[in-house]
Amino acid sequence: MTPFVYRCTDCGRTYSRDEVRYLCPTCGESYRPGIPLTGVLEAVFDYPAIHGRFQPGRPDWGLFCAVEDRYHPPLPVGNTPMARLDRTAAELGLGTLWVKNDGLNPSGSLKDRASFLVAAEAARLGIDLIVAASTGNAASALAAVCASTGQKALIFVPEKAPKAKLVQMVLYGATVVPVKGTYDDAFRLSLDYTAKRGGLNRNTAYHPLTLEGKKTAGLEIWAQAGFRVPDAIFVSVGDGVILGGVAKAFLDLNRAGLIDRLPRLIGVQADTSDAIHRYVETGVYSDAANPTTRADSISVTCPSNAHGARRAILESGGLTLTVTDEEILSAQATLASRSGIFTEPAGATAFAGLLKLQASSRALPADASAVILATGNGLKDVEAPLSRISIPPAVEPVLEALSL
Amino acid sequence: MTPFVYRCTDCGRTYSRDEVRYLCPTCGESYRPGIPLTGVLEAVFDYPAIHGRFQPGRPDWGLFCAVEDRYHPPLPVGNTPMARLDRTAAELGLGTLWVKNDGLNPSGSLKDRASFLVAAEAARLGIDLIVAASTGNAASALAAVCASTGQKALIFVPEKAPKAKLVQMVLYGATVVPVKGTYDDAFRLSLDYTAKRGGLNRNTAYHPLTLEGKKTAGLEIWAQAGFRVPDAIFVSVGDGVILGGVAKAFLDLNRAGLIDRLPRLIGVQADTSDAIHRYVETGVYSDAANPTTRADSISVTCPSNAHGARRAILESGGLTLTVTDEEILSAQATLASRSGIFTEPAGATAFAGLLKLQASSRALPADASAVILATGNGLKDVEAPLSRISIPPAVEPVLEALSL
């Protein structure tokens, strides 16, 4: 852990970590439908201290961490593998292609990273109840981490969350409240809950340490790419907090003088859940009116981190794309059959974006290095690919029954 | 890689790795129902060479590997986390309790380790087709690894394998043949196939490198326990090959002079799939007549590695136990809610065995260190725990609707 302050990403005011909890007291409005969060706080570390102590040969990631080790949950999170796909890179006209497989976190998604850090913060604050709204993954993540620490998890999920995710969170022992309506309804309800009834709110972007937790995926990408900055990182975007977390990793590395450029961040959204894409393209924010995408983890009407995600994409020289559900499910199958990595539709959205970009006039150049961030495990939603594949009928167990 | 020979575990004859492929030519009978494999081969390394070169501070696991690096698939496999459960250890009267979470392999099970090594061997031999019979996990594992290498996977599965496992292997691009009947029928059919139509057979124990691949889980347990030998390792047992692989890890470490004792191996079976348990207890082998357990991954009539598993358990001073399906599903929920680790029923069987042992007169002593090997991801079969839990009904998204 390195000393840090919170800085408002809108007005720039700074606060000690015990002065504020969620948003900037000046800029953070209470949540209203159709208004992305304002006053989101960013942790600003003592970068010279990190610079002086960080050794790439023996990386001490704790230097980039905002909560003391002694509060960390016992569940190992992160340190997921990054696979190199040489055949697919060549086919797509890329120099190098990696897939960072964050579906291999304990609850099956990158969200474990955020839950880990917020649970640590709750332990530091002596708060025993952690509350979250989630499309499913953040909730499973919070439930898993709390199971390991003995903290209580209270979770609001849209009633249409995939069954596997609901089973997980109940089995982990969380209190699960399916909510009629959308993720945005669940989000608002969870804010009401912690405002009026207590507990620490782990909502994404709302609690500043969710971004810090997700940042660790970006730090690992840098290390696994050989302590080099990839040219582009493709990230599926719903709320925009995973993208924000990855951006924060490279900002921190840059501020600490460990890298001298940022990777281009390519945000990929489902075409029915495209609020951030339109915001980046036009500069004007409006909700995604009717997000119906099969990629449930990125199905969002009003992305909480719309402002931060847009800023990060533009600062990095990146861009956004949208893809259809058909492109997402096709990319899921392509990725599985080329790499052995089975990622959920939201994770495959990033790969669908790469396929689309490389087929366009904006394709990355032939020597470019790119990373696909696969955010969740495909086993979380086996119904999604089922619509595209068929399981062959059973045969008698004799060689003569086989046409192969 | 270190030079090795194959040695028959029955007659002790040795062979170079290019003289034999599957079983000892003298002792290995062709597969017949009701007869566990005989003539299973074991890789015997140049242990003095390993001893001279292995440094616990910078472990080079390649020294224990039977196939050259250059043939290894690009899919990262293994290096899964091992979580320490201090609260649960105290409750169970143990000094230390770890859970090795091998469900966090790319296809969601420990079987990736065996498929990885057999795919490497196929590459070395220039064979493009790999064939397997599987209850589901080995097949998904083979399909995943072959997706990463471009090799072809042909897979025979019992028609009742869980849907998530079938979806996975089809999506990975394998040729999947559901077979009417049991795992044992699929096993026999796959042997017929490679004998008469070609390809490399990856069947568990039948191909000697399946044991070697699974061995890596044991090596990692040793390292993650601080390069110490745990007092006991609990392993769910179906075919007995995972247990055999874990045993081989500690035998190799012992032969290389790196450890001076073996962990006690506790094999846990479902009570309807208990052939190895009865074999250990009585010394007389007979099939499990009707294995109906919900823990599909360990549902086996005639375990291929019955002889090897029994030998390993007895040599280690270990024992076997059986548990009911009710105990398995209860243990799955208990483990999830205490640790954040959601393992499939077969993985939870090991934990059910620990709970049962600690409640018995044979309980491990209060200072003992124990490891639970969680072999597969719970997301592979979310129907199993669904029978025991309920998802609460959805509520309106207003605070007043909550009784919490």
Chai-1 contact restraints between the chains, C-beta under 6 A:
chainA,res_idxA,chainB,res_idxB,connection_type,confidence,min_distance_angstrom,max_distance_angstrom,comment,restraint_id
A,P74,B,R84,contact,1.0,0.0,6.0,A-B,restraint_1
A,L75,B,A83,contact,1.0,0.0,6.0,A-B,restraint_2
A,L75,B,G340,contact,1.0,0.0,6.0,A-B,restraint_3
A,P76,B,P81,contact,1.0,0.0,6.0,A-B,restraint_4
A,P76,B,A83,contact,1.0,0.0,6.0,A-B,restraint_5
A,P81,B,P76,contact,1.0,0.0,6.0,A-B,restraint_6
A,A83,B,L75,contact,1.0,0.0,6.0,A-B,restraint_7
A,A83,B,P76,contact,1.0,0.0,6.0,A-B,restraint_8
A,R84,B,P74,contact,1.0,0.0,6.0,A-B,restraint_9
A,L104,B,L104,contact,1.0,0.0,6.0,A-B,restraint_10
A,P106,B,G340,contact,1.0,0.0,6.0,A-B,restraint_11
A,G108,B,L379,contact,1.0,0.0,6.0,A-B,restraint_12
A,A144,B,G340,contact,1.0,0.0,6.0,A-B,restraint_13
A,V145,B,G340,contact,1.0,0.0,6.0,A-B,restraint_14
A,A147,B,S337,contact,1.0,0.0,6.0,A-B,restraint_15
A,A147,B,G340,contact,1.0,0.0,6.0,A-B,restraint_16
A,S148,B,S339,contact,1.0,0.0,6.0,A-B,restraint_17
A,S148,B,G340,contact,1.0,0.0,6.0,A-B,restraint_18
A,E159,B,A394,contact,1.0,0.0,6.0,A-B,restraint_19
A,A164,B,L379,contact,1.0,0.0,6.0,A-B,restraint_20
A,A164,B,V382,contact,1.0,0.0,6.0,A-B,restraint_21
A,L166,B,I391,contact,1.0,0.0,6.0,A-B,restraint_22
A,V167,B,V382,contact,1.0,0.0,6.0,A-B,restraint_23
A,V167,B,P385,contact,1.0,0.0,6.0,A-B,restraint_24
A,V167,B,L386,contact,1.0,0.0,6.0,A-B,restraint_25
A,Q168,B,F342,contact,1.0,0.0,6.0,A-B,restraint_26
A,V170,B,I389,contact,1.0,0.0,6.0,A-B,restraint_27
A,L171,B,A333,contact,1.0,0.0,6.0,A-B,restraint_28
A,L171,B,A336,contact,1.0,0.0,6.0,A-B,restraint_29
A,L171,B,P385,contact,1.0,0.0,6.0,A-B,restraint_30
A,Y172,B,A336,contact,1.0,0.0,6.0,A-B,restraint_31
A,Y172,B,S337,contact,1.0,0.0,6.0,A-B,restraint_32
A,G173,B,S337,contact,1.0,0.0,6.0,A-B,restraint_33
A,P178,B,A394,contact,1.0,0.0,6.0,A-B,restraint_34
A,V179,B,P397,contact,1.0,0.0,6.0,A-B,restraint_35
A,K180,B,A394,contact,1.0,0.0,6.0,A-B,restraint_36
A,K180,B,E396,contact,1.0,0.0,6.0,A-B,restraint_37
A,G181,B,P397,contact,1.0,0.0,6.0,A-B,restraint_38
A,D185,B,P397,contact,1.0,0.0,6.0,A-B,restraint_39
A,L189,B,P397,contact,1.0,0.0,6.0,A-B,restraint_40
A,D192,B,L399,contact,1.0,0.0,6.0,A-B,restraint_41
A,A333,B,L171,contact,1.0,0.0,6.0,A-B,restraint_42
A,A336,B,L171,contact,1.0,0.0,6.0,A-B,restraint_43
A,A336,B,Y172,contact,1.0,0.0,6.0,A-B,restraint_44
A,S337,B,A147,contact,1.0,0.0,6.0,A-B,restraint_45
A,S337,B,Y172,contact,1.0,0.0,6.0,A-B,restraint_46
A,S337,B,G173,contact,1.0,0.0,6.0,A-B,restraint_47
A,S339,B,S148,contact,1.0,0.0,6.0,A-B,restraint_48
A,G340,B,L75,contact,1.0,0.0,6.0,A-B,restraint_49
A,G340,B,P106,contact,1.0,0.0,6.0,A-B,restraint_50
A,G340,B,A144,contact,1.0,0.0,6.0,A-B,restraint_51
A,G340,B,V145,contact,1.0,0.0,6.0,A-B,restraint_52
A,G340,B,A147,contact,1.0,0.0,6.0,A-B,restraint_53
A,G340,B,S148,contact,1.0,0.0,6.0,A-B,restraint_54
A,F342,B,Q168,contact,1.0,0.0,6.0,A-B,restraint_55
A,L379,B,G108,contact,1.0,0.0,6.0,A-B,restraint_56
A,L379,B,A164,contact,1.0,0.0,6.0,A-B,restraint_57
A,L379,B,L379,contact,1.0,0.0,6.0,A-B,restraint_58
A,V382,B,A164,contact,1.0,0.0,6.0,A-B,restraint_59
A,V382,B,V167,contact,1.0,0.0,6.0,A-B,restraint_60
A,P385,B,V167,contact,1.0,0.0,6.0,A-B,restraint_61
A,P385,B,L171,contact,1.0,0.0,6.0,A-B,restraint_62
A,L386,B,V167,contact,1.0,0.0,6.0,A-B,restraint_63
A,I389,B,V170,contact,1.0,0.0,6.0,A-B,restraint_64
A,I391,B,L166,contact,1.0,0.0,6.0,A-B,restraint_65
A,A394,B,E159,contact,1.0,0.0,6.0,A-B,restraint_66
A,A394,B,P178,contact,1.0,0.0,6.0,A-B,restraint_67
A,A394,B,K180,contact,1.0,0.0,6.0,A-B,restraint_68
A,E396,B,K180,contact,1.0,0.0,6.0,A-B,restraint_69
A,P397,B,V179,contact,1.0,0.0,6.0,A-B,restraint_70
A,P397,B,G181,contact,1.0,0.0,6.0,A-B,restraint_71
A,P397,B,D185,contact,1.0,0.0,6.0,A-B,restraint_72
A,P397,B,L189,contact,1.0,0.0,6.0,A-B,restraint_73
A,L399,B,D192,contact,1.0,0.0,6.0,A-B,restraint_74
